[in-house]
Amino acid sequence: MINAIKLHLQGIKSALAVRMAYRADFFISILIMLAVEAFMPLVTYLIYKNGASLPGWNMYEALLIQGVFMLSRGISFPFFFGMVWNTIQRVQEGTFDLLLIKPKSVLQMLIVTGFDSEDLGKLIGGIVLFTVSLVNIPFPGLGLWLKFIVLFFVSLVVMFGFGLILSGFGIVWIGNFRVYEIFFSIANFGMYPANIFSKAVVTFITAIIPVAMLGFVPASQLLGRPAEGTLIAVVSSIVFLFVSLLFWKAMFRRYNSAGG
Amino acid sequence: MSIYKRLLQIFRATVFATYKEWAAYRSHMAVSVLVGPVFFLVQVFIWSAIYSTQDTVTGLTLTQMLTYYGIVNVINYLTYDSSDVDLQTLIRTGGFITFMLRPVSYFYYAICQKIGHRMLALWVEFIPVYVLFFFVFKINLVPANLFWTLLSVFLSFMLVFLTNFCIGITGFWLTKTEGLRRAFQVLRDVCAGNLLPLTLFPGFIQSILFYMPFQFIAYVPIRVFIGSYELAGISMSIPQVVGLQAVYVVIMFLIYKVLWHFATKRFTGVGA
């Protein structure tokens, strides 16, 4: 475990060193990423500013759900979700083969070499929206914070599961970066209160593909109004992770090299 | 051989080659058949919840709002463009030098490529999603006036191409343009009305948006499709707004001409 962390830190160090060769461009890119993130809650903001609302949720409660989602994405995208573009790019270019001969697991190497420094802008964006929402609602007590932290960790587990699935697709679906769009279209369901969806959709996003865990479930816990089926969502998140891992392994077995 | 005949031959050859090239990746394009309706489904739930407590939002009913999002989706499949990435890649890799030596203007070649690409998208993306929206979501995707809608979508097609092409030209000056491109895309999507109807913005922002070219990319074709135009309290007839759209296309073309003139003077290619 310590070795794995050391390896990951080394990967981060190398990626940052490479990026620092164009220091100005790096900071500009982070700023642009941050500005891009600012548009994400815009729709919700404008809906509320026009006097409309999502029934039962004030603006900052609704924004908190999106803040949690952005925070979860802000951690996962730079630190491990890079395995997705890394897989797609390597398989397309033929450099995936190089990872097969390394003395570490291929998946670990995909994560380590997939650190995306520019995505740190997403993390800053997530922190900003989360903080702004939080200061505009009654501050949660310690108990709620503890529950939130546990559920937030589970949200990262779900993100990791999605990373595995998309990376698995990247092995067999050559050069298709549009798998990200598939993820975002489904993840969109986790960015809004579940009570606006039909019963069938709620069951789907909590018990089958637990995208509600990416934003709604942890945020509602922090707001002191735990979501229905939280426990089921936690269990299904863990199952989701294992199924994703099996999927990735199955796709990995199907990998065919054409030389690099 | 007359110049027109030669241009027509180039048009046919490039459109056909691009179509064939991208047909090999049609499954990538077909992702839209899943992504478009899933995004739309979320919009249906969001707006249905919002409208459960009120009848209109900024004067739009639930049906009109969903129709708006439905039209945004399908029009985007017709106007989508990647000429910025294509040009910037050619500049960065040095491949652009080969176009300087060809007896075809790169601008003409790029627009032919876009036509070929969108012809494939017509049956892989547009028609399946249109059918899904029409029959499954029951969205009325019948234009108020077919002629003006087609004209407006064509002008939007040109405007998206021209604005993207101009962003692509910045690659002649900047080493890395990924960030600029991404920022521009978000700004364009927001200001064009791709994310939400522009009438939802506060009044003073609507006034600014009215004078910017972005509304002609999505908001105007959508309003022409619906059959009425209004922004920042200004109402215009459909022929008037389409005429204005055409003026903006001409302005963007002139901007492209100026940028291209200075950019190609600056370009230096070695090898490639």
Boltz contact constraints between the chains, C-beta under 6 A:
constraints:
  - contact:
      token1: [A, 25]
      token2: [B, 176]
      max_distance: 6.0
  - contact:
      token1: [A, 28]
      token2: [B, 179]
      max_distance: 6.0
  - contact:
      token1: [A, 29]
      token2: [B, 179]
      max_distance: 6.0
  - contact:
      token1: [A, 32]
      token2: [B, 179]
      max_distance: 6.0
  - contact:
      token1: [A, 32]
      token2: [B, 183]
      max_distance: 6.0
  - contact:
      token1: [A, 36]
      token2: [B, 186]
      max_distance: 6.0
  - contact:
      token1: [A, 39]
      token2: [B, 186]
      max_distance: 6.0
  - contact:
      token1: [A, 39]
      token2: [B, 190]
      max_distance: 6.0
  - contact:
      token1: [A, 43]
      token2: [B, 195]
      max_distance: 6.0
  - contact:
      token1: [A, 43]
      token2: [B, 196]
      max_distance: 6.0
  - contact:
      token1: [A, 46]
      token2: [B, 200]
      max_distance: 6.0
  - contact:
      token1: [A, 50]
      token2: [B, 57]
      max_distance: 6.0
  - contact:
      token1: [A, 50]
      token2: [B, 58]
      max_distance: 6.0
  - contact:
      token1: [A, 50]
      token2: [B, 200]
      max_distance: 6.0
  - contact:
      token1: [A, 52]
      token2: [B, 50]
      max_distance: 6.0
  - contact:
      token1: [A, 52]
      token2: [B, 57]
      max_distance: 6.0
  - contact:
      token1: [A, 54]
      token2: [B, 49]
      max_distance: 6.0
  - contact:
      token1: [A, 55]
      token2: [B, 49]
      max_distance: 6.0
  - contact:
      token1: [A, 55]
      token2: [B, 52]
      max_distance: 6.0
  - contact:
      token1: [A, 55]
      token2: [B, 53]
      max_distance: 6.0
  - contact:
      token1: [A, 176]
      token2: [B, 28]
      max_distance: 6.0
  - contact:
      token1: [A, 178]
      token2: [B, 28]
      max_distance: 6.0
  - contact:
      token1: [A, 178]
      token2: [B, 31]
      max_distance: 6.0
  - contact:
      token1: [A, 181]
      token2: [B, 35]
      max_distance: 6.0
  - contact:
      token1: [A, 185]
      token2: [B, 35]
      max_distance: 6.0
  - contact:
      token1: [A, 185]
      token2: [B, 38]
      max_distance: 6.0
  - contact:
      token1: [A, 185]
      token2: [B, 39]
      max_distance: 6.0
  - contact:
      token1: [A, 188]
      token2: [B, 42]
      max_distance: 6.0
  - contact:
      token1: [A, 196]
      token2: [B, 45]
      max_distance: 6.0
  - contact:
      token1: [A, 196]
      token2: [B, 49]
      max_distance: 6.0
  - contact:
      token1: [A, 197]
      token2: [B, 45]
      max_distance: 6.0
